[in-house]
């Protein structure tokens, strides 16, 4: 029986149980370690915020056995709660990794859930890497299968992330194929996360990531104890694909499962905003640097891009940091004014800078059929800056910085990590954790990973 004849849900379970560290190859292991470093920086940076205190205080009130570390405060709580808090914090600053064709952020639910579980179990670093690769693959392929219709209503990181966390933690727990299938089945019944939060600029997006990690881990822990779940949760008549998507040919996303690892397609975020703003930011920074321009030289900016940019980031209200991160106009104004779009550009005092109100009206963003035709395989944009002296400078960004075709190098990821980590911890501690991540595959017992911090 071929993999596809087994059914997609069972194929995913079979894949998860088969992932083996020696067969991953140096490139895939290297990418997984890069993802871990990037994840850790995002969690540490997120843990420094006021939004993090809300969930942190709640978990403190609830209490629980000291099983796993809350990254940032370095207290311990239950593995379930640690997975939730770390995933929630990972997404706050909008700098966690992305996958293009599935439009998901895998690190928050996948790495948060397996790190918490791995510390609790005393897993090895190699086992952790196996689980991360398995979780990314399942999450991304499910995301690809339901895109784009799913994404119009559902936050894919929340829904597909629940599957990713279940797959990853099932691998780390050493579940057999049927137990893994049950975990995936129960993850599907908990997959949730509606985009309506964006209407109110609400904080719900962080909670989506936290609950995806929590629910995926819960599914695997229950399966380990014999709790059964749907065995065709993806392809069944009342399953995820038919309930959550208008797409067809779902099996196409799973044809090369086990042959190519989707984690190798990871996109890293150099800017602290919605990824859909990154191509235009990239273009503005490129033009400004190439021609030695300052914001004072700019008469107008015209951006041609794809529909999703305006649907998700066409927000003109930038009165709060979450709103500003989803305002392409604010983000491009930052690129023009400061030559960067990092965490510091979303501080309250920067949002109120009167120069913003002066420069934002000069920015025009429109969706075109040409750019729509490339999406979601390419998140492309054409950017034109007209100067006050009448020159026009244009660039086409086919692959924004951070895409696999234009990736951030290891040293760039480590620089990003340190900048985020230093929002919460001192340089020496940040460097200690970085060195541990670099050598994660040499750990025999992850219970020791945060020791001495």
Residue pairs with C-beta under 8 A, 6 or more apart in sequence:
3 11
3 14
3 15
3 254
3 257
3 258
4 11
4 251
4 254
4 255
6 14
7 231
7 232
7 234
7 235
8 145
8 234
8 235
8 241
8 250
8 251
8 254
9 181
9 184
9 185
9 230
9 231
9 232
9 233
9 234
9 235
9 236
9 239
10 177
10 181
10 231
10 232
11 254
11 257
12 138
12 141
12 142
12 163
12 167
12 184
12 234
12 254
12 257
13 170
13 177
13 178
13 180
13 181
13 184
14 177
15 134
15 137
15 138
15 257
15 258
16 134
16 138
16 167
16 170
16 171
16 180
17 171
17 175
17 176
17 177
17 180
18 258
19 130
19 131
19 133
19 134
19 137
19 171
20 130
21 29
21 126
21 127
21 129
21 130
21 441
24 32
24 129
24 130
24 133
24 261
27 264
28 133
28 261
28 263
28 264
29 129
29 441
31 263
31 264
31 266
32 129
32 132
32 133
32 263
33 129
33 437
33 438
33 440
33 441
34 266
34 268
34 410
34 413
35 97
35 106
35 107
35 111
35 132
35 136
35 263
35 266
36 111
36 132
36 437
36 440
37 413
37 414
37 417
37 434
37 437
37 438
38 96
38 97
38 107
38 268
38 413
38 416
38 417
39 90
39 96
39 97
39 107
39 108
39 111
39 112
40 71
40 417
40 421
40 433
40 437
41 95
41 416
41 417
41 418
41 419
41 420
41 421
42 89
42 90
42 91
42 93
42 95
42 96
42 107
42 108
42 420
43 71
43 72
43 86
43 89
43 90
43 112
44 71
44 72
44 420
44 421
44 423
44 424
44 425
44 430
45 92
45 93
45 95
45 343
45 419
45 420
45 421
45 423
45 424
46 52
46 72
46 88
46 89
46 90
46 91
46 92
46 93
46 206
47 56
47 70
47 71
47 72
47 73
47 89
47 424
48 72
48 423
48 424
49 89
49 92
49 93
51 92
51 203
51 206
52 72
52 88
52 89
52 92
54 203
55 84
55 85
55 88
55 89
55 206
55 207
55 210
56 70
56 73
56 85
59 70
59 77
59 81
59 84
59 85
60 75
62 81
63 77
64 77
64 78
64 81
65 77
65 78
66 75
66 76
66 77
67 76
67 77
67 78
67 79
67 82
67 116
67 119
67 120
68 76
68 77
68 78
68 79
68 82
68 83
68 115
68 116
68 117
68 119
68 120
69 75
69 76
69 82
69 116
69 119
69 449
69 450
70 76
70 77
70 82
70 85
70 86
71 86
71 89
71 450
72 89
72 424
72 425
74 450
74 453
76 82
77 85
79 116
79 117
79 119
79 120
79 217
80 116
80 214
80 217
80 218
80 221
81 214
82 116
82 119
83 112
83 113
83 115
83 116
83 117
83 165
83 210
83 213
83 214
83 217
84 112
84 210
84 211
84 213
84 214
85 210
86 112
86 115
86 116
86 213
87 108
87 109
87 112
87 113
87 209
87 210
87 212
87 213
87 214
88 108
88 206
88 207
88 209
88 210
89 206
90 96
90 107
90 108
90 111
90 112
90 209
91 105
91 108
91 157
91 205
91 206
91 208
91 209
92 206
93 272
93 343
93 420
94 269
94 272
94 273
94 274
94 275
94 325
95 269
95 271
95 272
95 343
95 416
95 420
96 105
96 107
96 108
96 269
97 105
97 106
97 107
97 266
97 267
97 268
97 269
98 104
98 105
98 266
98 267
98 268
98 269
98 275
98 402
99 106
99 136
99 140
99 143
99 262
99 265
99 266
99 267
100 265
100 267
100 376
100 377
100 378
100 379
100 403
101 143
101 144
101 147
101 265
101 376
101 377
102 139
102 140
102 141
102 142
102 143
102 144
102 147
102 156
102 160
102 262
103 143
103 147
103 148
103 151
103 156
103 376
104 139
104 140
104 143
104 156
104 157
104 160
104 161
104 164
105 157
105 161
105 209
106 135
106 136
106 139
106 140
106 157
106 161
106 164
106 263
106 266
108 157
108 161
108 209
108 212
108 213
109 135
109 139
109 157
109 161
109 162
109 164
109 165
109 209
109 212
109 213
109 216
110 132
110 135
110 136
110 139
110 161
110 164
110 165
110 168
110 213
111 132
111 135
112 165
112 209
112 213
113 135
113 165
113 168
113 169
113 213
113 214
113 216
113 217
114 128
114 131
114 132
114 135
114 165
114 168
114 169
114 171
114 172
115 128
115 446
115 449
116 213
116 217
117 123
117 169
117 172
117 173
117 217
117 220
118 127
118 128
118 131
118 172
118 446
119 446
119 447
119 449
119 450
120 447
121 172
121 173
121 446
122 445
122 446
122 447
123 131
123 172
123 445
123 446
124 443
124 444
124 445
124 446
125 439
125 440
125 441
125 442
125 443
125 444
125 446
126 441
127 171
127 172
128 172
128 440
128 443
128 446
129 440
129 441
130 171
130 172
131 168
131 169
131 171
131 172
132 168
132 263
133 261
133 263
134 167
134 168
134 170
134 171
135 164
135 165
135 167
135 168
135 169
135 171
136 164
136 168
136 261
136 262
136 263
136 266
137 167
137 257
137 261
137 262
137 263
138 163
138 164
138 166
138 167
138 168
138 184
139 160
139 161
139 163
139 164
139 165
139 167
140 160
140 164
140 262
140 263
140 265
141 253
141 254
141 257
141 262
142 160
142 163
142 164
142 234
142 240
142 253
143 150
143 156
143 160
144 253
145 234
145 241
145 245
145 247
145 250
145 252
145 253
145 254
146 156
146 160
146 240
146 241
146 244
146 245
146 247
146 250
147 156
147 247
147 376
148 247
148 376
149 245
149 246
149 247
150 156
150 159
150 244
150 245
150 247
151 308
152 195
153 194
153 195
154 193
154 194
154 195
154 244
155 193
155 194
155 195
155 197
155 205
155 208
157 193
157 208
157 209
157 212
158 191
158 192
158 193
158 208
158 209
158 211
158 212
159 191
159 192
159 193
159 212
159 240
159 244
160 191
161 208
161 209
161 212
161 213
161 216
162 187
162 188
162 190
162 191
162 192
162 211
162 212
162 215
162 216
162 219
163 184
163 187
163 188
163 191
163 216
164 212
164 216
165 187
165 212
165 213
165 214
165 215
165 216
165 217
166 183
166 184
166 186
166 187
166 215
166 216
166 217
166 219
166 220
167 180
167 183
167 184
167 216
168 216
169 183
169 216
169 217
169 219
169 220
169 221
170 179
170 180
170 183
170 184
170 219
170 220
170 223
171 180
172 220
173 220
173 221
173 224
175 183
175 220
175 223
175 224
179 223
179 224
180 220
180 223
181 229
181 231
182 219
182 222
182 223
182 227
182 228
182 229
182 231
183 216
183 219
183 220
183 222
183 223
183 229
184 219
184 229
184 233
184 234
185 219
185 228
185 229
185 230
185 231
185 233
186 218
186 219
186 222
186 223
186 227
186 229
186 230
187 215
187 216
187 219
187 229
187 233
188 229
188 230
188 233
188 234
188 239
188 240
189 229
189 230
189 233
190 215
190 218
190 219
191 212
191 215
191 240
191 244
192 208
192 211
193 208
193 211
193 212
197 203
197 204
197 205
198 205
198 312
198 326
201 315
201 317
201 320
201 322
201 323
201 326
202 322
203 322
205 322
219 229
223 229
230 236
230 239
232 239
233 239
233 240
234 240
234 241
234 250
235 241
235 250
236 242
241 247
241 250
264 404
265 404
266 404
267 275
267 402
267 403
267 404
268 402
268 407
268 408
268 413
268 416
269 275
269 278
269 402
270 278
270 401
270 402
270 408
270 412
270 416
271 277
271 278
271 281
271 331
271 341
271 342
272 325
272 341
272 342
272 343
272 345
272 346
273 281
273 313
273 324
273 325
273 326
273 331
273 341
273 346
274 312
274 313
274 325
274 326
274 328
274 331
275 379
275 400
276 305
276 308
276 309
276 312
276 313
276 328
276 379
277 309
277 313
277 328
277 331
277 332
277 341
278 379
278 400
278 401
278 402
279 305
279 379
279 380
279 381
279 397
279 400
280 303
280 305
280 309
280 328
280 331
280 332
280 365
280 381
280 383
280 397
281 331
281 332
281 335
281 341
281 400
282 397
282 400
282 401
283 303
283 381
283 382
283 383
283 395
283 396
283 397
284 301
284 332
284 335
284 336
284 383
284 385
285 335
285 339
285 340
286 395
286 397
287 293
287 383
287 385
287 393
287 394
287 395
288 294
288 335
288 336
288 339
288 385
289 339
290 393
291 391
291 393
293 385
293 387
293 393
295 336
295 337
295 355
295 359
297 387
297 388
297 389
298 336
298 359
298 362
298 385
298 386
298 387
298 388
299 362
299 386
299 387
299 388
300 362
300 363
300 364
300 385
300 386
301 332
301 336
301 362
301 363
301 364
301 383
301 384
301 385
301 386
302 364
302 366
302 383
302 384
302 386
303 328
303 332
303 363
303 364
303 365
303 366
303 381
303 382
303 383
303 384
304 366
304 367
304 368
304 370
304 371
304 381
304 382
304 383
305 365
305 366
305 367
305 368
305 371
305 380
305 381
305 382
306 367
306 368
306 371
306 372
306 374
306 375
306 379
306 380
306 381
307 367
307 372
307 375
308 375
308 376
309 328
309 365
309 367
309 381
310 328
310 365
310 366
310 367
312 326
313 326
313 327
313 328
313 331
314 327
314 328
314 365
315 323
315 326
315 327
315 328
315 329
316 327
316 329
316 360
317 323
317 327
318 324
318 327
318 329
318 330
318 351
318 356
319 351
320 351
321 346
321 347
321 348
321 351
324 330
324 331
324 346
324 351
325 331
325 346
328 365
329 360
329 363
329 365
330 351
330 356
330 360
331 341
332 363
332 365
333 355
333 356
333 359
333 360
333 363
334 340
334 341
334 345
334 350
335 341
336 359
337 353
337 355
337 356
337 359
338 345
342 419
343 419
343 420
343 423
344 350
371 380
371 381
371 382
374 380
374 398
378 398
378 399
379 400
379 403
380 396
380 397
380 398
380 399
381 396
381 397
381 400
382 394
382 395
382 396
382 397
383 394
383 395
383 396
383 397
384 392
384 393
384 394
385 392
385 393
385 394
386 392
387 393
398 405
399 405
399 406
400 406
401 408
402 408
408 416
414 434
417 430
417 434
418 427
418 430
418 431
418 434
421 429
421 430
421 433
421 434
422 430
425 433
425 453
429 453
432 452
432 453
433 453
436 443
436 449
443 449
